[in-house]
C-alpha cells in the first residue's frame, strides 16, 4: 500500500481511506479491468454474429486491455490461485467481477447466430467463462512477445468450442448434456 500511495502521489492514510486493504485495491483493479475489457469487446459484439469470431474478439480484447499489466500477472496469480484468498476468481469477494464477466459471455452467445441447445443454454455462459479462465491461466505463463501463444490458443480453440456447442444439440448427446447440466447444478448446490 505504501508503494501504491507513493506512486499515486497520496499519503498512505489517503490510500487506506479509499481502499481498506491491498485485497480491496486489487478487487477494484479487477472491477476496472472488467469495465475496460467490456468496452473493448463491445465493438466486436456489435459487428460480429459468428460465435467463433465473437469468442476470439472478446479474448483478444481482454489480452489487449491486460497487456500493460502483464508484468504483474504472476503476482496476481499467486494470490488468486490460493483457494482461501479473497482475490481468487471463485471467491465470494470476486463475485461482482465474475458475474459481470459471465454476463459478458452470455452476450457473446446470445448475440451469435449459433443455435444452442435448450438444456445447455443456461449453463453455457459460465462454462465459457471457465474456458476463458483457462486462457487467462495460459497467458499468465506465456512468455511469448505480445502474448502470441495465448492469442493462437484463443484463435485455435474457439472453433473447437463452437463445434462442441453444435454437437451438444445432437439427440445422441442429449443424455450426456443432461448429465453435465445436472452435475453443474449439484456442484453449485454444495
N, C-alpha and C positions, 0 to 999 in steps of 0.2 A: 504494500500500500504506500510505503514511503517513496519508492521509486516511481510509482504511478503519479503520486501527488507532485513530486518534483518535475516529472515530465509534463504534467498538465499545468504547472506553474501555480499550484494552490498549496495551502498548508495541509498537513496530514489530517488535521481536525476537519477541514473542509471536505477532504476525500471521504472521511468516515461519516460526515453529515449526509452525503448523498448515497453512500454505499456502506452498509454496516460491517461488511467483511469482504475479503477477497472473493469469496464464493458469490456474493451478491453482485459484485462488479463483473465477474465472468458471466453470470446469468444475464446481466444487462447487455454484455457483448453478444451472447447468443441471440437475444431478442433483436438487437440491432442488425446482426448478421442475417437473421431471417428476413427482416424487412428489406435489407439491401438485395438479398437473393430473390425475394418475391418481385421486387421492382425490376430486376434484371431479367427475370423469367417471363414476365407479363408480355413483352413484345413477341416472344416465341409462341406463347399460348394464343395470342391474338391472331397470329399469322398462319399457324400450322394446325391441321386436323389429323395428320398422320401420327399415330401414337409413338412409333419409333422416333420420329423427329422431335416430338414433344419431350420424350424422355431424355434424349441426347441434349436437346436445347436447355432443359432445366438443369441437367447435370453440369453442362459446360458453363451455364450462368453462375452456378454455385462455385465452380472452380475459378472463374474469373473474379468473383467477389472476394473469395477467400485467398487469392494469390498473395496479397500484401501481408497476410498473417501466416504464411506457410512456415516461416522460420520458428514460429511458436507452436506449430501443430503437435509436435511430440510432447511438449509440456502440457498442453491442454489434454492430450490423450492420456497421459499418466494419471491425471485426476479423474477424467471421465471414465477410464477403464475400471477404476475402483468401484465395486458394486455398491458400497455404502456411501459413496460420495454424492453430495447434492448436485455435483456437476455431471454426473452420469446422464446420458440422454434418456435413460429409462427411469430416472428418479422422479419422485413427486414434484420436487422443486423445478425440474425441467419440463413439466407437463405443458405449460403455456407454449413454449417454443416447439416442443414435439407435436402438440395438437395443431399448431399453425402450419407446421411442415406437412403433417398428414393431410390437412385441408388443401394445401397446395397440390399434393399428389392426387387428391380427389379431383381437383380442377384439371390436372393433366389427363386423367382418364375420362372424365365427363365431357370434356371438350373435344375428344378424339372421335374419329369415325370407326373405331374398333368396337365391335359388339362384345360385351362382357356378360357371361352367364349370370343369371339371377342369383344363384347360390354364392357366387364369388364376389359379386359387386360390392357388398357391404364391407368385406374384409380387405379387398384389394388395395385401397389407399394405404392402409397400414403395412401391408406386405410390400408395397412399393417403397415405402419409407424405410423398411428394414433392408430391402435390396440396396437402397441408396446409402444406408449406413455402412454396408459392405464396401461400397465405392469410396466413401469417406475414409474408412479404415485403410484401404489400399493407398489412398492419397497421402495419408499420414506417413506411410513407409516408402513412398515413391520418391527416389532421388533424381528422377529424370527432369531435364530442363522443361519449364513450363508445364509440368505435370503431364508430359506427353504420354506416358504409360497409362496414367489414370484416364486421360481423355480417350485413349484407344480402348481401354476396358469398357468405358461407358458406351462408346460407339459400337463395339462388337457384341456386348451383352444385351443392349436394348432390343435388337431384333429377336434374340432368343427369348427374352421375356415376353415380347408381343406374341410370338408363336405359341408359347406356353399358355398365354391367356386365351388365344384362339382355340387351342386344343382342349382347354378345360370345358368348352361348350359341347364337346362330343358326347353323345349318350353313353358310350362305353366308359367314360371317365366320371360320370355323374356321381357314382357311389364314392369314388376316391375323393372328389371335391367335397362331397357332403361330409366325409370323414375328416378332411382337413379343416373345414369350417367348424365342425363340432369340436375338434381338438383346440382350435383357437379360442372358441367360446369357453371351453373348460379351463384352459390356461388363464384366461382373463378373470375367471370367477374365483380362482385360488388366491 
